[in-house]
Amino acid sequence: MLPEDRKWFTEVCKEAGSAQSWVIEEHLAHEVTEFQTIDIYRTAKWGNLMVIDGFVMLTGRDNFLYHEMLSHPALYSHPAPKNVLIIGGGDCGTLREVLRHPEVHSATQVEIDERVTRLAEIHFPELCDSNEDPRAHLLFEDGLEYMRNIDPGSIDVIIIDSTDPVGPAEGLFGPKFVADCFRALGPDGIMTQQSESPLLHPHLIAGIRQNMEKAGFGDIRTLGFPQPCYPSGWWSATMAAKSGSLDDFRQEDIRHRPFPTHYYNAQVHQAALAVPVFMQAL
């Protein structure tokens, strides 16, 4: 039993009727920005913990699951990803994974709240070690506006690394934004979007898939993966191809990838494409 005087951070998930808690050793940062409230804690067992508006964004212990599955399946599903765009992703973990790919020439990250990135650089420096890569371009502006003005066909892969669909991120789940992404992608373009929990948010996933279909995307898949720090412990990324089949990913390139991963490999990629029975109707 833990001593009763230990402090805990708890996130309550009302729709699931459940909650998750972490033992806290120190409250490292608290900032109220123009867009949201950011808190960072040091936990006893899970490394540093970032919380935005009361919702857990990441922990030092398990963020690799999310960042690897949001980036590598999309990049290895494109035949030659040179220009990558990340909308959101202020902690820079997805940017780091994208820039592990030597074939990527440019990775632009558009994050609305600069303080997320600056606090990540202090408290999650391991996620930000690619921020000075000459291929990295960090912009702090509205991703919705950025997508409205981007040159058609100029991007190979778009990754939507957003918070939950409330507040600043709400528009990133809308049909107009998805249509703008489709227009921005080249002929072999791939889009992937964090799409919440398959267990708790199937209607949200169905809406994301419908938006992608209406925008003109062909093959659309929802990839599930474990994520202990998020409600239900099971999360997803929904990926869409402008042309071709997402079954045709570059398996040999994955097997010979020139960088380490903690979770992702060719077998995990293949398995994540499988559709659980209860999701087949989405």
NORBEL-V419714 format. One record per residue. N is the residue number from 1. RES is the residue in three letters. SS is DSSP state (H for helix, E for strand, C for the rest). NEAR is the number of other C-alpha atoms within 12 Angstrom. Layout:
n = [N N]
res = [RES RES]
ss = [SS SS]
near = [NEAR NEAR]
This chain:
n = [1 2 3 4 5 6 7 8 9 10 11 12 13 14 15 16 17 18 19 20 21 22 23 24 25 26 27 28 29 30 31 32 33 34 35 36 37 38 39 40 41 42 43 44 45 46 47 48 49 50 51 52 53 54 55 56 57 58 59 60 61 62 63 64 65 66 67 68 69 70 71 72 73 74 75 76 77 78 79 80 81 82 83 84 85 86 87 88 89 90 91 92 93 94 95 96 97 98 99 100 101 102 103 104 105 106 107 108 109 110 111 112 113 114 115 116 117 118 119 120 121 122 123 124 125 126 127 128 129 130 131 132 133 134 135 136 137 138 139 140 141 142 143 144 145 146 147 148 149 150 151 152 153 154 155 156 157 158 159 160 161 162 163 164 165 166 167 168 169 170 171 172 173 174 175 176 177 178 179 180 181 182 183 184 185 186 187 188 189 190 191 192 193 194 195 196 197 198 199 200 201 202 203 204 205 206 207 208 209 210 211 212 213 214 215 216 217 218 219 220 221 222 223 224 225 226 227 228 229 230 231 232 233 234 235 236 237 238 239 240 241 242 243 244 245 246 247 248 249 250 251 252 253 254 255 256 257 258 259 260 261 262 263 264 265 266 267 268 269 270 271 272 273 274 275 276 277 278 279 280 281 282]
res = [MET LEU PRO GLU ASP ARG LYS TRP PHE THR GLU VAL CYS LYS GLU ALA GLY SER ALA GLN SER TRP VAL ILE GLU GLU HIS LEU ALA HIS GLU VAL THR GLU PHE GLN THR ILE ASP ILE TYR ARG THR ALA LYS TRP GLY ASN LEU MET VAL ILE ASP GLY PHE VAL MET LEU THR GLY ARG ASP ASN PHE LEU TYR HIS GLU MET LEU SER HIS PRO ALA LEU TYR SER HIS PRO ALA PRO LYS ASN VAL LEU ILE ILE GLY GLY GLY ASP CYS GLY THR LEU ARG GLU VAL LEU ARG HIS PRO GLU VAL HIS SER ALA THR GLN VAL GLU ILE ASP GLU ARG VAL THR ARG LEU ALA GLU ILE HIS PHE PRO GLU LEU CYS ASP SER ASN GLU ASP PRO ARG ALA HIS LEU LEU PHE GLU ASP GLY LEU GLU TYR MET ARG ASN ILE ASP PRO GLY SER ILE ASP VAL ILE ILE ILE ASP SER THR ASP PRO VAL GLY PRO ALA GLU GLY LEU PHE GLY PRO LYS PHE VAL ALA ASP CYS PHE ARG ALA LEU GLY PRO ASP GLY ILE MET THR GLN GLN SER GLU SER PRO LEU LEU HIS PRO HIS LEU ILE ALA GLY ILE ARG GLN ASN MET GLU LYS ALA GLY PHE GLY ASP ILE ARG THR LEU GLY PHE PRO GLN PRO CYS TYR PRO SER GLY TRP TRP SER ALA THR MET ALA ALA LYS SER GLY SER LEU ASP ASP PHE ARG GLN GLU ASP ILE ARG HIS ARG PRO PHE PRO THR HIS TYR TYR ASN ALA GLN VAL HIS GLN ALA ALA LEU ALA VAL PRO VAL PHE MET GLN ALA LEU]
ss = [C C C C C C E E E E E E E H H H C E E E E E E E E E E E E E E E C C C C E E E E E E E C C C C E E E E E C C E E E E E C C C H H H H H H H H H H H H H H H C C C C C E E E E E E C C C C H H H H H H C C C C C C C E E E E E C C C H H H H H H H H H H C H H H C C C C C C C C E E E E C C C H H H H H H C C C C C C E E E E E E E C C C C C H H H H H H H C H H H H H H H H H H E E E E E E E E E E C C C C C C C H H H H H H H H H H H H H H C C C C E E E E E E E C C C C H H H E E E E E E E E C C C C C C C C C H H H H H C C C C C C C C C C H H H H H H H C C C C H H H C C C]
near = [5 11 8 8 10 16 19 24 30 23 26 18 22 12 13 17 12 16 21 22 25 30 25 25 21 21 23 23 24 21 23 16 18 14 21 24 23 34 31 37 36 29 27 23 18 23 26 38 44 43 35 35 23 21 30 35 37 41 36 32 25 27 36 31 35 44 44 42 45 49 47 50 54 51 47 42 40 41 28 26 36 30 35 45 48 50 48 41 45 43 51 47 41 49 46 38 42 44 40 28 35 22 23 31 24 28 42 42 43 37 36 34 35 28 29 40 32 24 31 36 22 21 29 30 20 25 35 29 24 27 31 17 21 15 26 30 26 33 25 24 22 24 39 31 20 26 34 20 16 21 16 19 23 26 36 41 47 54 47 46 42 40 37 30 24 17 18 27 29 19 26 39 39 25 23 22 34 40 28 35 49 40 31 32 38 29 26 35 43 52 57 50 51 47 40 39 34 34 26 24 26 25 18 28 35 25 22 41 37 26 30 37 26 22 27 26 36 26 28 37 43 43 40 36 39 30 31 26 36 38 32 27 25 24 35 42 43 49 47 47 42 37 25 20 23 37 26 21 28 27 25 15 23 26 19 15 21 14 20 17 25 18 24 32 28 27 18 25 35 25 19 29 33 20 21 18 10 11 24 15 12 23]
